[in-house]
Every structure is written in structure tokens, then in C-alpha cells.
């Protein structure tokens, strides 16, 4: 009489149990990721619902300012403008333009991500010049993005010296090295009125409140576990009856 826990059936049974356990573990891992995503979304919503900060150039804690809305007055300095590489908008490749804003009444400045332009337009930055004179800019504050892994692309200064104009990340301490005035330790992703979103550069704050694919992936892994387990039961019974 066949026994799935003995003889030649035992290795296959153990393999099936291991595979089912793996699929179940992956399902719970995706549920854990979903919980983390929901917590992050709740944190983001709470930050965005706080009253906007008014930036004056004074000391600012990046941890408490991150993801807060803010307004700032000052004058743009296009002479020290940079671009952020490998940015997409509706799946179209491009770059983001970041321009320092000299804060009114202060020696400091803040980098303002003014938005996205198509990649083929990036050599023509002059045609996307910021407004002249004193302006008020509103947006969402973001922390500096330092390089954290040796396998990620590095921002290497030009061999002949001079400023680096295209960056992989908004690494404020390094950008500070080519900027002649103090930069705040956060940058501002500009938000604009709805009637201005079709102009270039196109504001594109990196804010996503969806829950991602984690629930669908969890259901998929649990379904795989059930299919394998039930399939093995039917296979075993068919061979036993043969």
C-alpha cells in the first residue's frame, strides 16, 4: 500500500511540503510589505496635511521637514542650475531641472525641483529659464539623496574640473561643493496650479499613495501554494489507484 511518508514517495512529499511552505512564506512576506506600505502612506498623508512651513533660510531639521509642504520667497539663480538624470513622465524619458532659489532676507538658498522636461530638450535649458525677480514657490520638501550602495551609479565630477551639471541623485552635501552659498539640507519639489501643469518644465512631485501590487502578489503566492498542494493530492491518489 502506498504511503506518501514512506519509501520512494517520501522525497517527493518533502519537496512538495517545502515548496508549499515557501509559497506561503512569500505570501505573508507580501502582506508584510503591504502593511509597511500602508504605514508609509499614513505617515505621508499626516505630513502633507500639516500647515505649510515658511522657509526663511534658518536652521531646518531634514527629518522633521521631510515630506512637509512649504513656501519660500526669493530669486532663482539659473547660473548654478543642474539636472537630475533618468526621470520619466508618463513613461517618456527626460530629466528634472533643479534651480537654486536665493531665499529673501537670507544668505542661504534651497534647491527647487522645477519639474520634468523631455530628454531631447535637456541640452536647451536656456529656453526653460525660471521667472526673473522675486517669486514665491510652494511645494513638498524632500531629504537629500546620498549614494548608499557601491553598485549604484556615482556622480563623478568632470575630468577637466568645473561643476557637474547632470546628477543621478539630489545629493545636497555634494552639490553644496559647487554652489557658492549655503544650501538648506532639503530640496523643494515644486507644485503648481492645475492650469500650469502642461507647461514645461512639468512639476512632478514624487508622491504616490497607492498600495502597490503587494496584495495581488500575496494572493498569487497563496494560490500557488493551494494549487501545488491540491495537485499533489490528486496526483498521489491517481497513482495509488493505478
N, C-alpha and C positions, 0 to 999 in steps of 0.2 A: 504493500500500500504506500502510495506517495505521501511524503511529509515535507512541507516546504522548509522545515527547520532541520532537515537531516540530509545526508548523502549529497548527491550532485545538485540538489535544489538549494542547499544552504548558501553557497557563494552568490547565486543569483538573487536569493531573497535578501541577503545582507546588502547587496548592491542596490536593490530597489528601495529598501528602507533608508539607506544612506542618501539616495537621490531625492526621495520624498522629503526627508529631513532638511536637505539643502534647499529645496524649493520653498518649504515652509519658512525656513530661516530668512531667505531672501524676501519673502512676502512681509514678514514682520519688520525687516530692515527698511523696506519701503514705507511701511506705516510709521516707523520712527522718523524717517525723513519727512513725511507728511506733517507729523506733529511739530518738527523743527521749523518747517516752512510756515505753518500757521502761527507759531510763536513769533517768528520774524515779521510776518505780516502785521500781527497785532502791535508789535513794537514800532514798526514803521508808521502805522496809522496814528498811534498815540503821539509820535514825534511830529507828524505833519499837522496834527490838529492843535498843537500848541501855538500861541501867538508868535508871529514872525519876530525874529531878532533884528534889531537895528545895529548894523555894524559901524563902528566909529574908528576902527583901527587899533583899539585897545586889546589887551590880552584876551585870548579865547582858548578854551579847553576843547580840543578836537573831539574828545569822547562825548562830551555833553552837547556839542554843536552839531555833530554828525546827523544828517537827515532832518535837521530843522529848517523850516523856511526862514528866509532872511531878506532884508532890503538894505541897500547900501547906495550912497551917493558919491560921485566922484567923476573923474575923467579917464577915459580909456587911453592906453599907451600902445598903439599898434606897432611901434618900433621894437617892442620885445614880445611880440605875438609868437605863439608856437601852434603846432597842430598835433592832434592825437591820432595816431595811425589806426588802421584796421577797424573802422567804425562803420556799421551798416544801418540803413534806414529802409524799412520795407524790403529787406534782402538786397538792397543796392549798396555796393561798396563805396566807402568815402572816408572822410576824416572829420574830426571836430576841431573847430577853431577856439583856442584859448587865448584870451587877451587880458593883460593885467589892467586892473582899474585902480588908479591912484585915488585913495579914499579922501574925501573932502575933510580938511581940518586935521590931517594926519600925514606923517611921513610914510605910512605903510600902504600896501596895496593888496588886492586879492585877485587871484586868477579867476576869470569868468569864462566858463564854457558856454560860448555863444551859440553852439549848435553845429549841425551836420551840413556838409556840402559834398557833392559827388566827387569821387576820386579824380575824375578827369578835369575837375575845376580847381583842384588843390594848388597847381602852380600859379593860379591867378588870384592870390589872396587880396591883392590891392582892390579888386572890384567888390570885395566883401568887407570893406573898411567899416569900423564901428562908428556910431554917431560922434561928432565932434562936440566939444564943450562939456559942461557938467550934465550928467544924466543920473537918473535913479534906476537901479536894476534890482529886480526881485528874482528869487529862485530858491533852490534847495542846496544846502551846504553838504559837502562830501569830504571825507577824510583823504589825506594823502595816500597814494598807492605805491608804496615801495616794492622793489623786487624781493620776493620771498623764496624763490627756488632757483637754483643754478641752471636748470634746464629751460627756464622761460627766457625770452629774448631780452638782451641787455640794451640799454640806451647808451650807445658809445659816442663820445664827442668826435667831431670831425678830425681827421688826421692832421689837417693844416691848422688846427686851432679854431677859435671862434665859437659862437653859440650853436647848440644843437637845435634845429628848427622842427624836427619831427620826432615825437616821442611815442613809446609803446604804452606808457602809463603816466598818470599825473603824479610824478614823484617830486613833491614840493621841495624837500630839502635839497635835491639835486638841481632843480630848476632855479632855486634861490641862488645857486652858484653863478648863474649867468644873468642875474637880474640886479640892477644897481640900487634897489631899495628893498626894505624888508617886506616879505610876503606873509600874509596870515597863514597859519598851519592847516587851513582848509581851503577848498575852492568852491565856487558857486556855479551850479548848473542852472542856467537862466531859464526862466519861464516867461512866456509872453502871452498876450491876449490872443483869443481864438482867431481874430481876423488877421493875425500876423504870422500864423504858423505855416503859411505857404510860401513865405519869403525865405531866401537863403541869406545867411545860414539858418537852418531849420532847428529850433530848440528841440532837444530830445533828452529830457531828464531820464536817467536810468532808474525808473521806478516801476516795479512790477508787483502787483498784489494778487496774482493768480496762485493757485496751489500746485502748479506744475503737474507732471504726469505720474506722481508717486502713487496715488490711489489706483489708477489704471494698472500700473506695473504690479502693485501688490495683488490685485485681483488676478492678474495674469499668472503670477508665480503660484498662488494658491490653486488656480485652475490646473496648472501643470502638475502640481502635487496630486490632485484628485485623479487626473487622467492617468498618471503613471500607476497610482495605487490600484484604481479600479481595473485598469488594463491588465495589470499583473494578476489580479484575482481571476479575471476571465480567462487569461492565458493558462494559469495553473489548473483551473477546473477543466478546461478543454483537454489538456494533456493528461490529466488524471482519468478522464472518461474514455480516452482513446485506448 
